[in-house]
Each structure stands twice: as C-alpha cells, then as structure tokens.
C-alpha cells in the first residue's frame, strides 16, 4: 500500500532513511544520531516536501520525499529492496511532476543504476564540496516525455 505520511510518522520515515543509508553507504555510518534524523524529518523534510510511504502489511518499507521538481529523499528498507517498492514510490513523484532532479553520491552505484533504468539522465558531477558529507555526488534529471 502506498500513501502520504503524516508528521506523526516522521520517526518511522527517519528510521527507514537511516537503515537504508547506512546499508548503501557504510563509509558514512554514524554521520547523524537517531535524534538528529528525527529532527531533520520533522523540521525540514515534512515541512518542505510531500512524503509518501510504501507499506508491506503494517510495516513501513520505503519512503520518498519530493517537492516541485526535486526528489529530496528516496529510501527502501534493505530487506524490501528488489521488490519494486522504490519504483512505486518514484512513480508517485513522477505522476505529480513534469520534471524531476535529484542528487545521489557517485559511489552509490546501485542508486545510480536504479535512476538510470527509470529514465533519469546524469547532468552534473561535483567533488562534494557543497554537501555535508563532502562526498562526490551526481545530479540526475528526468522529464516527462
């Protein structure tokens, strides 16, 4: 089941983010505490984005946070990856926006493959000087045909 999440669910969304982030990028584990993650989702993500969740039964298994023209967050619990949940979430954003941009880290090869297979095109790479992690990143763009 897909549905928009309420602010009350920000803790669960933050937890999905942390679990998936740490699995995909173990070299960045420990960057933030769970309290910092919850603050970020409460004060930043839920204030500026539409946040949707993909549930597997009663369990939140994935989240997407997007705003006009941007995917800010997309994470799927590692145990639920490969089941189409990320595609379903991405399609929610694609269904409401005519174009989307997003950033991912250059070293996150699985995320890059995921986006490229879903019609996103690489348009920029940076040395990471502008992001908090100081990790080289890649900007992707999608436009409705």
Secondary structure as UniProt FT lines:
FT   STRAND          2..4
FT   HELIX           7..9
FT   HELIX           10..24
FT   HELIX           26..28
FT   TURN            29..30
FT   HELIX           34..40
FT   HELIX           41..45
FT   HELIX           46..48
FT   STRAND          50..56
FT   TURN            57..58
FT   STRAND          59..67
FT   TURN            68..69
FT   STRAND          70..76
FT   HELIX           78..80
FT   TURN            81..82
FT   HELIX           85..96
FT   STRAND          99..105
FT   TURN            106..107
FT   HELIX           109..117
FT   TURN            118..119
FT   STRAND          121..126
FT   TURN            129..130
FT   TURN            132..133
FT   STRAND          137..143
//
